[in-house]
Amino acid sequence: MAVDPDFLEHLRDLFADLGPLRVGRMFSGAALYVEQDVMIAMISASGTIYMKSDETTEAAFRAAGSEPFTYSRKTGPRVVPSLMSLPESALDDPEEALHWARLSLGPAREAALAKRAAKARRAARRKG
């Protein structure tokens, strides 16, 4: 994981009211999980925090100046609107950070539910 441990500790403090956070690897950065397997955020190697989003939350993120996660591929840039940057002002404001984290919980829970269902389908196919 290329994310600064002190920065991860700062994020743990910012999002502490969500409950226990688990950190996992994701690309060359890290992911923050609540409720065991609900990924609410991704931290890129450059230190940008991307919060989970969907069509119900994307407009609010964009209105606050957020940008979607983007990475390069051989075929050109890939834009991932399901991960929107945390507004800069939230980095030093726990209340604002929690607002965005709570907004991300719905899409994050939905994504986790879909991932669990897909995993169960694959397991069922393997069994039989």
N, C-alpha and C positions, 0 to 999 in steps of 0.2 A: 504494500500500500504506500503510495507516494504522498499521502496527505499528512501534513504536520500534526503530530500528536497533541500539541498545545491547542491547535485550531479545533481538533475534534473535541477536546475537553471544553472549549468555549461553546461549541454547539450543544454538547450535553447539558451545559448550564442553561443555554437559551431555551432548549426544548424540554427542560426537566419536568415541567408540569404535565407533560404527556405520559409520564410514567417511565419505566426502565427503557433505555435505548440500547440496541445492539448494533455494533458496527461490523460490517462485512465488506469484502472486496467487491469492486465493480469497475470494470474496465481498468484504467490505471489509477483509479481513485478509490472511493469508499461509498458505501450505502448505509443509511441510517434506517433501522427497523424498530417498530413498536409492535406490541401485541404478537410477539414471536416472529411472524413472517410478513408483516405489513411494512413495505418499504415506503417511507414518506419522503425521503430525500436522497440525492446522490451528490457527492462532493467530487468535483473533477480534480485532476492532478494539479491544475492551476489554482485551485482553491475556490472556484465558483460553486455555490450551492444551488442545486436544481431541485425544486419541490415537485412532487407528483401532481399531475394536473389531468384534466379531461375537458370535454367540450363544455361542461357546466362551470368550470373555473378558469379556463384559459383567458376569457375576456377580462376578468378581474386582474389577473397577473399582468396582462398586456397593458391595461390602464395604469398600472403602477410602474410601468417601465421595464417589466421583465421580458426576457428573450428566451426562446426555446433552446434546448440543448441541440447543438449542431456538431457534426463531425464529418471528416472527409472520407470519401470512398473513391475507388478507381473511377466510378461512373459519375462522380461529383459529390457535392455536399449532401448530407442526409440531415434533415430537420426532424427533431423528435418533440412535438408539442405536448407530449405526455410528461415532459420534464421541463418546467419553467424556472428561470433563475429567481432566487429569492431577492426581493427588492433590497438595494444597498442599505437603505435606512433601517431595515430590520436587523442588520448585523449587530447593532449596538443597542437595540431596543427589545428586551424580552417580551413585552406585551405585543408589539407588532410581529415579532418572530412567531409567537404562539398563534396569532391570528392566521398567519399564512400556513402554519403547520396544521392547524385545525381545519382550514379550508382544504388542505391536501389529504386529510384523513379519508374523506369519502372516496375519492378516486383511488387512493392507495388500498383501501379495504376491498373495493371492487376488483382491482387488479390482482390482489392476493387471492380472492375467492376464485377468480377465473384460472389462476395458476394452479391452485389446489385441485380444481375440477379437472384440468388437463392432465395433471399428474395422476389422478385417480383413474382417468380413462386409459392412460398408458399402462398403468399397473394392471388394470383389468384385462387389457389386450394380451399382456405378457402371460398372465395366468391361464388364459384360456381360450 
